[in-house]
């Protein structure tokens, strides 16, 4: 099912082959890590509540303040959801599409994010918002900073599901040098502390077919926003 068709993504159960990717930690910066395969043991518990969240708050293409339509489908869950329109980027407790509160954050989302943050050196992470992005082939995310949160003391935890993607991780300036980091199904990136405001993005997604999620990549980005 397409990210932009207004319905939930086509999510299935994991296969044993997903668990063959060895878990390891790679350093991106002083306080940024890639936790390879960290989410794989959580997949079976993760996907059914993700499907339920997307049934209540389907993916939609949002507009930037400049009037451009984003190529990535977006949804949210938790106390606050991230949204963008002609009036700017912001967090809101209300889904602008349904005019109802965003779906509650599933407990397994929170538990995974807390465990990943702990493994990356950030104990006590308490996410209250999960931005859910859906990339179809060709969709991308330009370099940006996550700076709509109330403070920057908590890390960002980003979970990759589905097709492989190339994550761009830059510096404190938009025109700084970027690292190209391949991300696979089950990888988790965590950055905070001195790395919290580093620019980051995703190159255009290459076409492919993931055995669970089909022709798409779903990214869960958990934040402490309020």
C-alpha contacts under 8 A as a table, 3 or more apart, distances in Angstrom:
res1	aa1	res2	aa2	distance
1	X	5	X	7.36
1	X	7	X	7.39
1	X	8	X	7.28
1	X	9	X	5.44
1	X	10	X	5.38
2	X	5	X	5.46
2	X	7	X	7.81
2	X	9	X	6.75
2	X	136	X	7.73
3	X	6	X	7.26
3	X	7	X	7.56
3	X	8	X	7.68
3	X	9	X	6.45
3	X	59	X	5.85
3	X	60	X	7.47
3	X	73	X	5.79
3	X	134	X	5.94
3	X	135	X	7.37
3	X	136	X	6.99
3	X	216	X	7.90
4	X	7	X	7.71
4	X	59	X	5.98
4	X	60	X	5.67
4	X	61	X	6.74
4	X	73	X	6.12
5	X	59	X	7.72
5	X	60	X	7.99
6	X	58	X	5.33
6	X	59	X	6.00
6	X	60	X	6.65
7	X	54	X	7.20
7	X	55	X	6.40
7	X	58	X	5.44
7	X	59	X	7.14
8	X	51	X	6.10
8	X	52	X	7.85
8	X	54	X	4.80
8	X	55	X	5.03
8	X	58	X	5.75
8	X	59	X	7.32
9	X	51	X	6.71
9	X	54	X	7.11
9	X	213	X	7.78
10	X	51	X	7.85
10	X	213	X	6.24
10	X	214	X	7.68
11	X	47	X	6.41
11	X	48	X	7.57
11	X	51	X	6.59
11	X	212	X	6.36
11	X	213	X	5.65
12	X	47	X	7.02
12	X	48	X	7.98
12	X	212	X	5.48
12	X	213	X	7.05
13	X	43	X	7.58
13	X	44	X	5.75
13	X	47	X	7.20
13	X	212	X	6.80
14	X	18	X	6.76
14	X	43	X	6.30
14	X	44	X	5.78
14	X	212	X	6.67
15	X	18	X	5.65
15	X	19	X	7.62
16	X	19	X	5.51
16	X	20	X	7.28
17	X	20	X	5.40
18	X	21	X	6.54
18	X	40	X	6.72
18	X	185	X	7.97
19	X	22	X	7.59
19	X	37	X	7.82
19	X	40	X	6.03
19	X	41	X	7.09
21	X	36	X	7.90
21	X	37	X	6.02
22	X	36	X	7.15
22	X	37	X	6.31
23	X	35	X	6.93
23	X	36	X	4.99
23	X	37	X	4.79
23	X	38	X	5.85
24	X	35	X	5.91
24	X	36	X	5.10
24	X	37	X	7.26
24	X	38	X	7.83
25	X	33	X	6.56
25	X	34	X	5.66
25	X	35	X	4.64
25	X	36	X	5.99
26	X	33	X	5.62
26	X	34	X	5.03
26	X	35	X	6.55
26	X	36	X	7.51
27	X	30	X	7.48
27	X	32	X	6.24
27	X	33	X	4.75
27	X	34	X	6.47
28	X	31	X	7.77
28	X	32	X	5.26
28	X	33	X	5.45
28	X	34	X	7.07
29	X	32	X	4.97
29	X	33	X	7.13
29	X	195	X	6.97
30	X	194	X	7.26
30	X	195	X	7.06
31	X	120	X	7.87
31	X	121	X	7.84
31	X	191	X	5.92
31	X	192	X	5.85
31	X	193	X	5.98
31	X	194	X	6.40
31	X	195	X	5.74
32	X	120	X	7.44
32	X	189	X	7.45
32	X	190	X	5.59
32	X	191	X	4.07
32	X	192	X	6.43
32	X	195	X	6.38
33	X	120	X	6.21
33	X	189	X	5.77
33	X	190	X	5.34
33	X	191	X	6.39
34	X	187	X	6.95
34	X	188	X	5.78
34	X	189	X	4.46
34	X	190	X	6.49
35	X	38	X	5.48
35	X	116	X	7.59
35	X	120	X	7.81
35	X	187	X	5.82
35	X	188	X	5.04
35	X	189	X	6.11
35	X	190	X	7.79
36	X	186	X	7.10
36	X	187	X	4.64
36	X	188	X	6.46
37	X	40	X	5.48
37	X	184	X	7.80
37	X	185	X	7.29
37	X	186	X	4.66
37	X	187	X	4.65
37	X	188	X	7.24
38	X	41	X	7.25
38	X	116	X	7.42
38	X	186	X	6.03
38	X	187	X	5.81
38	X	188	X	6.24
39	X	42	X	5.28
39	X	43	X	6.48
39	X	112	X	7.20
39	X	159	X	7.27
39	X	186	X	4.54
39	X	187	X	6.26
39	X	188	X	6.74
40	X	43	X	5.38
40	X	185	X	7.68
40	X	186	X	4.84
40	X	187	X	7.83
41	X	44	X	7.40
42	X	45	X	5.58
42	X	46	X	5.88
42	X	108	X	7.93
42	X	112	X	7.34
43	X	46	X	4.83
43	X	47	X	6.10
43	X	186	X	7.80
44	X	47	X	6.08
44	X	48	X	7.65
45	X	48	X	6.65
45	X	49	X	7.63
45	X	108	X	6.95
46	X	49	X	6.09
46	X	50	X	6.32
46	X	108	X	6.27
46	X	109	X	6.94
47	X	50	X	4.94
47	X	51	X	6.13
48	X	51	X	5.11
48	X	52	X	6.41
49	X	52	X	4.89
49	X	53	X	6.15
49	X	106	X	6.37
50	X	53	X	5.11
50	X	54	X	6.28
50	X	106	X	7.89
51	X	54	X	5.23
51	X	55	X	6.20
52	X	55	X	5.01
52	X	56	X	6.52
53	X	56	X	5.28
53	X	57	X	6.05
53	X	58	X	7.79
53	X	77	X	7.02
53	X	103	X	6.01
53	X	104	X	7.97
54	X	57	X	4.87
54	X	58	X	4.61
54	X	59	X	6.84
54	X	75	X	7.31
55	X	58	X	5.73
56	X	103	X	6.72
57	X	75	X	6.23
57	X	76	X	7.28
57	X	95	X	7.69
57	X	98	X	7.75
57	X	102	X	7.05
57	X	103	X	7.06
58	X	75	X	6.35
59	X	73	X	5.10
59	X	74	X	4.93
59	X	75	X	5.12
59	X	133	X	7.87
59	X	134	X	7.38
60	X	73	X	4.98
60	X	74	X	5.35
60	X	75	X	6.82
61	X	69	X	6.39
61	X	70	X	5.75
61	X	71	X	6.74
61	X	72	X	6.42
61	X	73	X	4.93
61	X	74	X	6.33
62	X	69	X	5.77
62	X	70	X	5.71
62	X	73	X	7.51
62	X	74	X	7.21
62	X	83	X	7.54
62	X	84	X	6.22
62	X	85	X	6.54
63	X	66	X	7.75
63	X	67	X	5.68
63	X	68	X	5.37
63	X	69	X	4.41
63	X	70	X	6.00
63	X	84	X	6.09
63	X	85	X	4.83
63	X	86	X	6.77
64	X	67	X	5.27
64	X	68	X	5.27
64	X	69	X	6.37
64	X	70	X	6.99
64	X	84	X	5.70
64	X	85	X	5.22
64	X	86	X	6.18
64	X	88	X	7.04
64	X	89	X	7.62
65	X	68	X	7.48
65	X	84	X	6.91
65	X	85	X	5.35
65	X	86	X	4.02
65	X	87	X	5.88
65	X	88	X	4.96
65	X	89	X	7.30
66	X	86	X	6.59
67	X	85	X	7.61
67	X	86	X	6.24
70	X	73	X	7.42
71	X	135	X	7.65
71	X	139	X	5.03
71	X	140	X	6.49
71	X	141	X	7.86
72	X	133	X	6.32
72	X	134	X	5.66
72	X	135	X	5.27
72	X	136	X	7.40
72	X	139	X	5.67
72	X	140	X	6.62
72	X	141	X	7.30
73	X	133	X	5.59
73	X	134	X	4.83
73	X	135	X	6.63
74	X	131	X	7.21
74	X	132	X	5.71
74	X	133	X	4.72
74	X	134	X	6.36
75	X	81	X	7.70
75	X	131	X	6.12
75	X	132	X	5.03
75	X	133	X	6.55
76	X	80	X	7.83
76	X	81	X	5.01
76	X	82	X	6.71
76	X	102	X	6.57
76	X	103	X	7.54
76	X	129	X	7.24
76	X	130	X	5.53
76	X	131	X	4.51
76	X	132	X	5.39
77	X	80	X	7.03
77	X	81	X	6.09
77	X	102	X	5.25
77	X	103	X	4.91
77	X	104	X	5.58
77	X	105	X	5.11
77	X	129	X	6.13
77	X	130	X	5.33
77	X	131	X	6.79
77	X	132	X	7.86
78	X	81	X	6.69
78	X	102	X	6.32
78	X	103	X	6.19
78	X	104	X	4.69
78	X	105	X	4.25
78	X	128	X	5.50
78	X	129	X	4.64
78	X	130	X	6.11
79	X	93	X	5.79
79	X	101	X	7.86
79	X	102	X	6.99
79	X	104	X	6.81
79	X	105	X	7.58
79	X	128	X	5.57
79	X	129	X	5.99
80	X	91	X	5.81
80	X	92	X	5.26
80	X	93	X	4.48
80	X	94	X	7.52
80	X	102	X	7.15
80	X	128	X	6.59
80	X	129	X	5.20
80	X	130	X	7.98
80	X	225	X	7.21
80	X	226	X	7.41
81	X	91	X	5.33
81	X	92	X	5.36
81	X	93	X	6.04
81	X	94	X	7.28
81	X	95	X	7.11
81	X	102	X	6.60
81	X	129	X	6.03
81	X	130	X	7.02
81	X	131	X	6.63
82	X	89	X	7.52
82	X	90	X	5.87
82	X	91	X	4.44
82	X	92	X	6.45
82	X	129	X	7.93
82	X	131	X	6.37
83	X	89	X	6.02
83	X	90	X	5.67
83	X	91	X	6.05
83	X	92	X	7.13
84	X	87	X	7.36
84	X	88	X	5.58
84	X	89	X	4.48
84	X	90	X	6.42
85	X	88	X	5.55
85	X	89	X	6.87
89	X	148	X	7.25
90	X	148	X	6.07
91	X	148	X	7.20
91	X	149	X	7.90
91	X	225	X	7.61
92	X	95	X	7.27
93	X	101	X	5.67
93	X	102	X	6.49
94	X	99	X	5.84
94	X	100	X	5.35
94	X	101	X	4.35
94	X	102	X	5.85
95	X	98	X	5.60
95	X	99	X	5.31
95	X	100	X	5.60
95	X	101	X	5.75
95	X	102	X	5.40
96	X	99	X	5.12
96	X	100	X	7.63
105	X	109	X	6.77
105	X	110	X	7.22
105	X	128	X	7.69
105	X	129	X	7.39
105	X	130	X	7.19
106	X	109	X	5.44
106	X	110	X	6.84
107	X	110	X	5.21
107	X	111	X	6.15
108	X	111	X	4.98
108	X	112	X	6.01
109	X	112	X	5.32
109	X	113	X	6.20
110	X	113	X	5.15
110	X	114	X	6.05
110	X	126	X	7.58
110	X	127	X	6.53
111	X	114	X	5.18
111	X	115	X	6.12
112	X	115	X	5.18
112	X	116	X	6.10
113	X	116	X	5.12
113	X	117	X	6.02
113	X	125	X	7.76
113	X	127	X	7.53
113	X	157	X	6.17
113	X	222	X	6.79
114	X	117	X	5.16
114	X	118	X	6.11
114	X	123	X	7.51
114	X	124	X	7.22
114	X	125	X	5.54
114	X	126	X	6.84
114	X	127	X	7.83
115	X	118	X	5.10
115	X	119	X	6.19
116	X	119	X	5.06
116	X	120	X	6.22
116	X	157	X	7.30
116	X	188	X	7.31
116	X	190	X	7.37
117	X	120	X	5.08
117	X	121	X	6.31
117	X	122	X	4.94
117	X	123	X	6.30
117	X	125	X	6.45
117	X	155	X	7.32
117	X	157	X	6.80
117	X	190	X	6.54
118	X	121	X	5.20
118	X	122	X	4.90
118	X	123	X	4.53
118	X	124	X	7.40
118	X	125	X	7.63
119	X	122	X	7.31
120	X	190	X	6.56
122	X	125	X	6.55
122	X	154	X	7.78
122	X	155	X	7.12
125	X	154	X	6.47
125	X	155	X	7.45
125	X	224	X	7.63
126	X	224	X	6.26
127	X	130	X	7.53
127	X	222	X	5.98
127	X	223	X	5.03
127	X	224	X	4.41
127	X	225	X	7.46
128	X	222	X	7.65
128	X	223	X	6.43
128	X	224	X	5.29
128	X	225	X	6.38
128	X	226	X	7.10
129	X	222	X	5.79
129	X	223	X	5.37
129	X	224	X	6.32
129	X	225	X	6.33
130	X	220	X	6.34
130	X	221	X	5.42
130	X	222	X	4.35
130	X	223	X	6.29
131	X	220	X	5.90
131	X	221	X	5.10
131	X	222	X	6.44
132	X	218	X	6.96
132	X	219	X	5.71
132	X	220	X	4.75
132	X	221	X	6.39
133	X	218	X	5.62
133	X	219	X	5.07
133	X	220	X	6.59
134	X	216	X	6.77
134	X	217	X	5.77
134	X	218	X	4.57
134	X	219	X	6.47
135	X	138	X	7.78
135	X	139	X	5.31
135	X	140	X	7.06
135	X	205	X	6.80
135	X	216	X	5.49
135	X	217	X	5.02
135	X	218	X	6.33
136	X	139	X	5.51
136	X	205	X	6.70
136	X	207	X	7.85
136	X	215	X	6.39
136	X	216	X	4.70
136	X	217	X	6.65
137	X	204	X	7.11
137	X	205	X	4.81
137	X	206	X	5.29
137	X	207	X	4.85
137	X	208	X	7.75
137	X	215	X	7.00
137	X	216	X	6.77
138	X	204	X	4.80
138	X	205	X	4.96
138	X	206	X	6.35
138	X	207	X	7.54
139	X	203	X	7.94
139	X	204	X	5.13
139	X	205	X	5.62
140	X	201	X	7.70
140	X	202	X	5.41
140	X	203	X	5.24
140	X	204	X	4.30
140	X	205	X	6.33
141	X	201	X	5.05
141	X	202	X	4.84
141	X	203	X	6.65
141	X	204	X	7.57
142	X	200	X	7.65
142	X	201	X	5.10
142	X	202	X	6.59
142	X	203	X	7.72
143	X	168	X	7.56
143	X	174	X	6.87
143	X	199	X	5.69
143	X	200	X	4.90
143	X	201	X	4.45
143	X	202	X	7.64
144	X	174	X	7.37
144	X	199	X	5.01
144	X	200	X	5.57
144	X	201	X	6.45
145	X	197	X	5.65
145	X	198	X	6.20
145	X	199	X	4.86
145	X	200	X	6.58
146	X	149	X	7.29
146	X	197	X	6.55
147	X	152	X	7.66
147	X	197	X	7.18
148	X	225	X	7.48
149	X	152	X	6.81
149	X	223	X	7.87
149	X	224	X	7.02
149	X	225	X	4.37
149	X	226	X	6.59
150	X	225	X	5.73
150	X	226	X	5.63
151	X	154	X	7.54
151	X	225	X	7.54
152	X	155	X	7.34
152	X	192	X	7.76
152	X	193	X	7.78
152	X	196	X	6.77
153	X	192	X	7.31
153	X	193	X	6.59
154	X	192	X	6.43
154	X	193	X	7.58
154	X	223	X	7.51
154	X	224	X	6.23
155	X	190	X	6.64
155	X	191	X	5.45
155	X	192	X	4.05
155	X	193	X	6.95
155	X	196	X	6.50
155	X	223	X	7.05
155	X	224	X	7.76
156	X	190	X	5.62
156	X	191	X	5.50
156	X	192	X	6.30
156	X	196	X	7.48
156	X	221	X	6.93
156	X	222	X	6.11
156	X	223	X	5.42
156	X	224	X	7.92
157	X	188	X	6.94
157	X	189	X	5.92
157	X	190	X	4.63
157	X	191	X	6.95
157	X	221	X	5.64
157	X	222	X	5.15
157	X	223	X	6.77
158	X	188	X	5.48
158	X	189	X	5.08
158	X	190	X	6.33
158	X	219	X	6.74
158	X	220	X	5.61
158	X	221	X	4.32
158	X	222	X	6.34
159	X	186	X	6.78
159	X	187	X	6.12
159	X	188	X	4.51
159	X	189	X	6.61
159	X	219	X	5.52
159	X	220	X	4.97
159	X	221	X	6.34
160	X	183	X	6.90
160	X	184	X	6.57
160	X	185	X	5.44
160	X	186	X	5.60
160	X	187	X	5.48
160	X	188	X	6.23
160	X	217	X	7.22
160	X	218	X	6.30
160	X	219	X	4.83
160	X	220	X	6.76
161	X	184	X	7.27
161	X	185	X	4.47
161	X	186	X	5.79
161	X	187	X	7.74
161	X	213	X	7.83
161	X	217	X	5.70
161	X	218	X	5.05
161	X	219	X	6.02
162	X	184	X	7.44
162	X	185	X	5.15
162	X	210	X	5.69
162	X	212	X	6.86
162	X	213	X	5.34
162	X	214	X	7.25
162	X	215	X	7.98
162	X	216	X	6.08
162	X	217	X	4.46
162	X	218	X	6.13
163	X	184	X	6.87
163	X	185	X	6.59
163	X	208	X	6.75
163	X	209	X	6.98
163	X	210	X	5.55
163	X	213	X	7.67
163	X	214	X	7.74
163	X	215	X	6.98
163	X	216	X	5.78
163	X	217	X	4.83
164	X	182	X	7.01
164	X	183	X	5.57
164	X	184	X	4.68
164	X	185	X	6.58
164	X	205	X	7.77
164	X	206	X	7.94
164	X	217	X	7.19
165	X	182	X	5.85
165	X	183	X	5.26
165	X	184	X	6.80
165	X	202	X	7.05
165	X	203	X	7.15
165	X	204	X	7.99
165	X	205	X	5.94
165	X	206	X	7.49
165	X	217	X	7.68
166	X	180	X	6.14
166	X	181	X	5.47
166	X	182	X	4.52
166	X	183	X	6.03
166	X	202	X	5.79
166	X	203	X	5.58
166	X	205	X	7.69
167	X	179	X	7.93
167	X	180	X	5.78
167	X	181	X	4.90
167	X	182	X	6.11
167	X	183	X	6.67
167	X	200	X	7.29
167	X	201	X	5.97
167	X	202	X	4.65
167	X	203	X	6.59
168	X	178	X	5.95
168	X	179	X	5.60
168	X	180	X	4.94
168	X	181	X	6.25
168	X	200	X	5.20
168	X	201	X	4.94
168	X	202	X	5.60
168	X	203	X	7.10
169	X	178	X	5.21
169	X	179	X	5.07
169	X	180	X	6.68
169	X	181	X	7.41
169	X	198	X	7.16
169	X	199	X	6.19
169	X	200	X	4.51
169	X	201	X	6.79
170	X	173	X	7.69
170	X	174	X	7.40
170	X	176	X	6.10
170	X	177	X	5.71
170	X	178	X	3.99
170	X	179	X	6.19
170	X	198	X	5.88
170	X	199	X	4.91
170	X	200	X	5.67
171	X	174	X	7.09
171	X	176	X	5.46
171	X	177	X	6.61
171	X	178	X	6.90
171	X	198	X	4.81
171	X	199	X	5.65
172	X	176	X	7.20
172	X	197	X	6.30
172	X	198	X	4.73
172	X	199	X	6.16
173	X	176	X	5.33
173	X	198	X	7.49
173	X	199	X	6.90
174	X	199	X	6.17
183	X	187	X	6.11
184	X	187	X	5.60
191	X	195	X	5.98
191	X	196	X	5.71
192	X	195	X	5.11
192	X	196	X	3.86
192	X	197	X	7.68
193	X	196	X	5.21
194	X	197	X	7.60
195	X	198	X	5.48
202	X	205	X	7.85
207	X	215	X	6.68
208	X	214	X	7.66
208	X	215	X	5.66
208	X	216	X	7.92
209	X	213	X	7.68
209	X	214	X	4.77
209	X	215	X	4.84
209	X	216	X	7.64
210	X	213	X	5.39
210	X	214	X	4.54
210	X	215	X	6.29
210	X	216	X	7.48
211	X	214	X	6.01
213	X	216	X	6.21
213	X	217	X	7.32
